[in-house]
Amino acid sequence: MEIDAVRSSYRRWAPVYDATFGAITGVGRRRAVEHINRRSGSVLEVGVGTGLSLPNYRSHLKVTGVDYSAEMLAKARERVMDQGLDHVVGLREMDARALDFPDGTFDTVVAMYLVSVVPEPEKVVAEMARVCRPGGEVVVLNHFARDEGTVARLERGLAPFADKIGWHSDFSMERVLGCRALEVVEKRTAPPFGLFTLLRFEKRAHADA
């Protein structure tokens, strides 16, 4: 997807996102954040959207969120203000392919339901690795294409409409596994119905992205 298509798609999605896709992905988001809550320090959520996950982070964490959609971020800021989420220390409009943070800024970097909706996802993962400290964690929660079966055929059928629906239905997991700075430490299915996958990576101490 081109970046302008992403912006246009999420401008359309912003008013109804929470009640539609947000509702479908709620359990998966909570489980990802439950893991992050067992960690400490600073967290960067890439593709924070309307901030659906922000209330679930525990107060001992310092959470920053970035997103390319101004409309989504406006809703996230409203959520932070309305719910008094003091652990959220910043929400910024930003292209995930060029994160405006120094190397090794965050203890944990997470992207939920993002990598199949952005152009150049390999660059996004490399940037997530760059801004994560050595020994820290990168967490990716996403739908990945299946190799066979009815669902796989449906994914391939929807693929030409990526710019309209806002995500790549036939997105391959291999596209997020090539960053040399990251080592996979966990891979497990996530609800609903195991349609999504949670990947946990550790940032290697001495490796280039």
Rosetta blueprint (number, residue, H / E / L):
1 M L
2 E L
3 I H
4 D H
5 A H
6 V H
7 R H
8 S H
9 S H
10 Y H
11 R H
12 R H
13 W H
14 A L
15 P L
16 V L
17 Y L
18 D L
19 A L
20 T L
21 F H
22 G H
23 A H
24 I H
25 T L
26 G H
27 V H
28 G H
29 R H
30 R H
31 R H
32 A H
33 V H
34 E H
35 H H
36 I H
37 N H
38 R L
39 R L
40 S L
41 G L
42 S E
43 V E
44 L E
45 E E
46 V E
47 G L
48 V L
49 G L
50 T L
51 G L
52 L L
53 S L
54 L H
55 P H
56 N H
57 Y L
58 R L
59 S L
60 H L
61 L L
62 K E
63 V E
64 T E
65 G E
66 V E
67 D E
68 Y L
69 S L
70 A H
71 E H
72 M H
73 L H
74 A H
75 K H
76 A H
77 R H
78 E H
79 R H
80 V H
81 M H
82 D H
83 Q H
84 G L
85 L L
86 D L
87 H L
88 V E
89 V E
90 G E
91 L E
92 R E
93 E E
94 M L
95 D L
96 A L
97 R L
98 A L
99 L L
100 D L
101 F L
102 P L
103 D L
104 G L
105 T L
106 F E
107 D E
108 T E
109 V E
110 V E
111 A E
112 M E
113 Y L
114 L L
115 V L
116 S L
117 V L
118 V L
119 P L
120 E L
121 P H
122 E H
123 K H
124 V H
125 V H
126 A H
127 E H
128 M H
129 A H
130 R H
131 V H
132 C E
133 R E
134 P E
135 G E
136 G E
137 E E
138 V E
139 V E
140 V E
141 L E
142 N E
143 H L
144 F L
145 A L
146 R L
147 D L
148 E L
149 G L
150 T H
151 V H
152 A H
153 R H
154 L H
155 E H
156 R H
157 G H
158 L H
159 A H
160 P H
161 F H
162 A H
163 D H
164 K H
165 I H
166 G L
167 W L
168 H L
169 S L
170 D L
171 F L
172 S L
173 M H
174 E H
175 R H
176 V H
177 L L
178 G L
179 C L
180 R L
181 A L
182 L E
183 E E
184 V E
185 V E
186 E E
187 K E
188 R E
189 T E
190 A E
191 P L
192 P L
193 F L
194 G L
195 L L
196 F E
197 T E
198 L E
199 L E
200 R E
201 F E
202 E E
203 K E
204 R L
205 A L
206 H L
207 A L
208 D L
209 A L
